Structure formats: structure tokens, C-alpha cells
């Protein structure tokens, strides 16, 4: 069986490739753990000077694996869930993080991009934030970061309606740096990561820290609040109906629910 997270270090760039195309690169608990390990390595290994994150050419990441999503494995008291560890680490990683996106980027597949320093996407990219449609709330501090990038009204549109949007709109909104041909996305992102890896490492990391320093505590607080509400909503009748409808390939019916 091929690795579902492919890790490779070369020329100062740590590549983290999501490699589960048969399941549309949906993330399992184990995959979150491996991504977290990669980000932790980036911060502790001096040989890593930049990080590249990408998926398969057909799909970047379709969000959470539904089996893990509906039946998360238990954790011991005080233990950090792999998904929460990954989100914490991607929000705090000191090394520059470059992403290449082709195909679907759904849920966490989009919110993780808000923590990347540079993002390149192909014309095939389709981003989507369908949390409300699933009876859930957003995560990854995206309810703080997305309005800061796109403004409240556009963030509300993307979150509350949950409709997909393409790479050109993602550029216009400021989520993506540039659109390049699909077959050049990873190459472009890798070339950019190599450029960053060749620069003065302390200057690069200090500049990244200064860019994010003013909101670091706010990001941590927002992420904690989102995690609390997300966990509660995941156990709610709304989410049960939405996930059942998804599995049954029908529209969800929320008419019987009240606040």
C-alpha cells in the first residue's frame, strides 16, 4: 500500500503530499497525525527551510474522511486529537509554507490554505466551505482569518451558503496568489519553496513571525472556540441528518429543527 502522506526532503524543502486519490484525498486520523509529524519536523529540523503542501493533480483534499468523521477514535483525557494537533501546528509553523492546489479543496482542504504563506492553484481547483450545509461550524480559526482576508460579507457568503468557487475567484478574494496551468501547479509551488529555502533563514522566519504575530493569540482562541462548537455540532441532530443525507445522496431536511 502506498503512503497516504508522502514526505520528502530535498534542497531544503520538506514536501508533504496528500496521496489518497481513490478517496479524493479525504483525511483520516492517521493522515492528520502524519501531517502533524511533518509540520513538527519542519520546526525542529534545521535542514528544513521551507515546506511544500500539495495533493494529487485530480484533487487537493476533499475534507475529512466520513468514517473517521462520524466515529472518531477515542483519546485519553488530556490527549490532543490528531486533527487539533495538525491545525495548531499549521497555524504556528515557523518555516514558510507553500501550497499547490488542483481539483477539489473542500472544508479543511480550503481552511488550511489560510495558514499557508503562498498558494498556487490550477484552473481545475474548486474550493468550498460547506460546514453549515453539514450542520457544522468552520474550523482552523477560519472564522477569524477569512473575514480578515475577504471582508465580512464575502466570508459570510462563502460560509453560510457553502457554494464552491473557482481559482480565479480565490485569487480575486486574496486566498490564492496566482493561477497556473494544472500540470505546472506543483512545479511552480516547489520552485517558490526552493527560492524561499535559499534565502536567509532567520530573516525569512522572523518576517513570517512578524506578519502573524499580532493575531497569534487571537488565532489560538478562535481555534479553541471553533473546536468546542464543532465537537458539539458533530453530535447534534442537525449533523446527523446532514451526514445521513450525504450518505443517501439526498438533500438534507432541516425543517424540523429549531435553534
C-alpha positions as CSV (number, residue, x, y, z in Angstrom):
1,X,0.0,0.0,0.0
2,X,1.4,3.4,-0.9
3,X,1.8,6.0,1.7
4,X,-1.2,8.3,2.1
5,X,1.1,11.2,3.1
6,X,4.3,11.2,1.1
7,X,7.1,13.0,2.8
8,X,10.3,14.0,1.1
9,X,13.1,16.4,2.0
10,X,15.3,17.8,-0.8
11,X,17.1,21.2,-1.4
12,X,15.8,22.4,2.0
13,X,12.2,21.9,1.1
14,X,10.1,19.4,3.0
15,X,7.3,18.1,0.7
16,X,4.1,16.9,2.3
17,X,1.9,15.3,-0.4
18,X,-1.6,14.1,0.3
19,X,-1.8,10.8,-1.6
20,X,-5.2,9.1,-1.3
21,X,-6.8,9.9,-4.7
22,X,-9.1,6.9,-4.6
23,X,-10.9,8.6,-1.6
24,X,-10.5,12.1,-3.1
25,X,-7.6,12.8,-0.6
26,X,-10.1,12.8,2.4
27,X,-8.1,13.0,5.6
28,X,-8.2,10.2,8.2
29,X,-7.0,10.4,11.8
30,X,-3.7,8.7,10.7
31,X,-3.2,11.2,7.9
32,X,-3.7,14.1,10.2
33,X,-1.1,12.6,12.5
34,X,1.4,12.2,9.7
35,X,0.8,15.8,8.5
36,X,1.3,16.9,12.1
37,X,4.5,14.9,12.3
38,X,5.7,16.6,9.1
39,X,5.0,20.1,10.4
40,X,6.6,19.3,13.7
41,X,9.7,18.1,11.8
42,X,9.8,21.3,9.8
43,X,10.1,23.3,13.0
44,X,12.7,21.1,14.7
45,X,14.9,20.0,11.7
46,X,17.4,22.8,10.7
47,X,17.7,21.1,7.3
48,X,14.1,22.1,6.5
49,X,13.9,25.7,5.4
50,X,10.5,25.7,3.6
51,X,7.5,23.4,3.4
52,X,5.5,22.4,0.3
53,X,2.0,21.0,0.7
54,X,0.1,19.6,-2.2
55,X,-2.3,16.9,-3.2
56,X,-2.9,14.8,-6.3
57,X,-3.4,16.5,-9.7
58,X,-7.1,15.4,-9.7
59,X,-7.9,16.5,-6.1
60,X,-6.2,18.5,-3.4
61,X,-8.3,17.5,-0.4
62,X,-12.0,16.6,-0.1
63,X,-12.0,17.3,3.7
64,X,-12.5,14.8,6.4
65,X,-12.9,11.1,5.8
66,X,-16.6,10.4,6.7
67,X,-15.9,7.2,8.5
68,X,-13.5,8.8,10.9
69,X,-15.7,11.9,10.9
70,X,-18.7,10.1,12.2
71,X,-16.9,7.7,14.5
72,X,-13.7,9.4,15.8
73,X,-11.5,7.0,17.8
74,X,-11.3,7.7,21.5
75,X,-8.5,9.7,23.0
76,X,-7.2,9.6,26.6
77,X,-8.0,12.5,28.8
78,X,-5.7,15.4,28.1
79,X,-4.6,13.9,24.8
80,X,-4.7,16.2,21.7
81,X,-6.7,14.8,18.8
82,X,-4.6,14.5,15.6
83,X,-6.8,16.9,13.8
84,X,-6.4,19.6,16.5
85,X,-2.7,19.0,16.6
86,X,-2.4,19.4,12.9
87,X,-4.4,22.7,12.9
88,X,-2.4,24.0,15.8
89,X,0.9,23.2,14.1
90,X,-0.1,24.6,10.7
91,X,-1.1,27.8,12.4
92,X,2.2,28.1,14.3
93,X,4.8,26.5,12.0
94,X,7.9,28.9,11.8
95,X,9.1,27.8,8.3
96,X,7.4,29.3,5.2
97,X,4.6,27.1,3.9
98,X,3.7,27.0,0.2
99,X,0.7,25.1,-1.2
100,X,-0.2,23.9,-4.6
101,X,-3.9,23.2,-5.3
102,X,-5.6,21.3,-8.1
103,X,-9.1,19.8,-8.1
104,X,-11.4,19.9,-5.1
105,X,-10.4,21.7,-1.9
106,X,-13.3,21.1,0.5
107,X,-13.7,22.1,4.1
108,X,-10.3,21.8,5.8
109,X,-8.9,21.5,2.3
110,X,-9.7,25.2,2.0
111,X,-9.3,26.4,5.6
112,X,-5.7,25.0,5.8
113,X,-4.8,27.4,2.9
114,X,-5.5,30.4,5.2
115,X,-2.4,29.3,7.2
116,X,-0.1,29.0,4.1
117,X,2.2,31.8,3.2
118,X,1.9,31.4,-0.6
119,X,-0.8,29.4,-2.5
120,X,-0.8,28.5,-6.2
121,X,-3.9,26.9,-7.9
122,X,-4.8,25.4,-11.2
123,X,-7.9,26.1,-13.3
124,X,-9.4,22.8,-12.0
125,X,-9.3,24.0,-8.4
126,X,-12.7,24.2,-6.7
127,X,-12.7,25.5,-3.2
128,X,-15.7,25.1,-0.9
129,X,-16.6,25.7,2.8
130,X,-19.7,23.5,3.3
131,X,-19.7,23.4,7.1
132,X,-23.2,24.9,7.6
133,X,-24.5,22.6,4.9
134,X,-23.3,19.7,7.1
135,X,-24.8,21.0,10.3
136,X,-21.4,22.1,11.5
137,X,-19.3,25.2,12.1
138,X,-16.0,26.1,10.4
139,X,-12.6,25.3,11.9
140,X,-8.9,26.2,11.7
141,X,-9.6,29.7,13.0
142,X,-11.2,30.4,9.6
143,X,-14.0,32.4,11.1
144,X,-11.3,34.9,12.2
145,X,-8.9,34.6,9.2
146,X,-11.2,34.5,6.3
147,X,-13.1,37.8,7.1
148,X,-9.7,39.4,7.6
149,X,-8.8,38.5,4.1
150,X,-12.0,38.9,2.2
151,X,-14.3,41.0,4.4
152,X,-17.3,40.1,6.4
153,X,-19.9,39.9,3.7
154,X,-17.8,37.7,1.4
155,X,-16.8,35.5,4.2
156,X,-20.5,35.2,5.2
157,X,-21.4,34.3,1.7
158,X,-18.7,31.6,1.5
159,X,-19.6,30.1,4.9
160,X,-23.3,30.5,5.1
161,X,-24.1,29.4,1.5
162,X,-21.3,26.9,1.3
163,X,-21.1,27.0,-2.5
164,X,-17.9,26.1,-4.4
165,X,-15.8,28.8,-6.1
166,X,-13.0,28.6,-8.6
167,X,-9.4,29.5,-8.6
168,X,-9.9,32.9,-10.4
169,X,-12.3,34.0,-7.6
170,X,-9.9,32.6,-5.0
171,X,-7.2,34.9,-6.4
172,X,-9.7,37.9,-6.5
173,X,-10.5,37.2,-2.9
174,X,-6.9,37.0,-1.8
175,X,-6.9,33.4,-0.8
176,X,-4.7,32.3,-3.7
177,X,-1.6,34.1,-5.1
178,X,-1.8,33.0,-8.7
179,X,-3.5,30.6,-11.2
180,X,-1.1,28.5,-13.3
181,X,-1.9,25.5,-15.6
182,X,-2.8,22.4,-13.6
183,X,0.3,20.5,-14.8
184,X,2.5,23.3,-13.5
185,X,1.0,23.9,-10.1
186,X,3.3,21.6,-8.1
187,X,6.3,22.6,-10.1
188,X,5.5,26.3,-9.5
189,X,4.9,25.8,-5.8
190,X,8.1,23.8,-5.5
191,X,10.2,26.4,-7.3
192,X,8.8,29.0,-5.0
193,X,9.6,26.9,-1.9
194,X,13.1,26.4,-3.2
195,X,13.5,30.1,-3.7
196,X,12.4,30.7,-0.1
197,X,14.8,27.9,1.1
198,X,17.7,29.7,-0.5
199,X,17.0,32.9,1.4
200,X,18.4,34.0,4.7
201,X,16.6,31.6,7.1
202,X,16.4,33.8,10.1
203,X,15.2,36.8,8.1
204,X,12.5,34.7,6.4
205,X,11.3,33.2,9.7
206,X,11.3,36.5,11.6
207,X,9.4,38.2,8.8
208,X,6.8,35.4,8.8
209,X,6.5,35.7,12.6
210,X,6.1,39.4,12.4
211,X,3.4,39.1,9.8
212,X,1.4,36.8,12.0
213,X,2.4,38.0,15.5
214,X,-0.4,40.4,16.0
215,X,-3.0,37.7,15.6
216,X,-1.3,34.6,17.0
217,X,-3.2,34.7,20.3
218,X,-6.5,35.5,18.6
219,X,-6.0,32.6,16.2
220,X,-5.4,30.2,19.1
221,X,-8.5,31.5,21.0
222,X,-10.7,31.3,17.9
223,X,-9.5,27.8,17.0
224,X,-10.3,26.6,20.6
225,X,-13.8,28.1,20.4
226,X,-14.4,26.6,16.9
227,X,-13.2,23.2,18.1
228,X,-15.7,23.3,21.1
229,X,-18.6,24.2,18.9
230,X,-17.6,21.9,16.1
231,X,-17.4,18.9,18.5
232,X,-20.9,19.8,19.9
233,X,-22.4,20.2,16.5
234,X,-20.9,16.9,15.3
235,X,-23.0,15.2,18.0
236,X,-26.1,17.2,17.1
237,X,-29.3,16.0,15.3
238,X,-28.6,18.6,12.6
239,X,-25.2,17.0,11.7
240,X,-26.7,13.5,11.9
241,X,-29.4,14.5,9.4
242,X,-26.8,16.2,7.1
243,X,-24.4,13.3,7.1
244,X,-27.2,10.8,6.6
245,X,-28.4,12.8,3.7
246,X,-24.9,12.9,2.2
247,X,-24.6,9.2,2.5
248,X,-28.0,8.6,1.0
249,X,-27.3,11.2,-1.8
250,X,-30.4,13.3,-1.0
251,X,-30.9,16.9,0.2
252,X,-30.9,17.3,4.0
253,X,-34.2,18.3,5.6
254,X,-33.7,20.8,8.5
255,X,-37.3,21.9,8.6
256,X,-38.0,20.2,12.0
257,X,-35.0,21.8,13.7
258,X,-35.0,24.9,15.8
259,X,-32.2,26.9,17.4
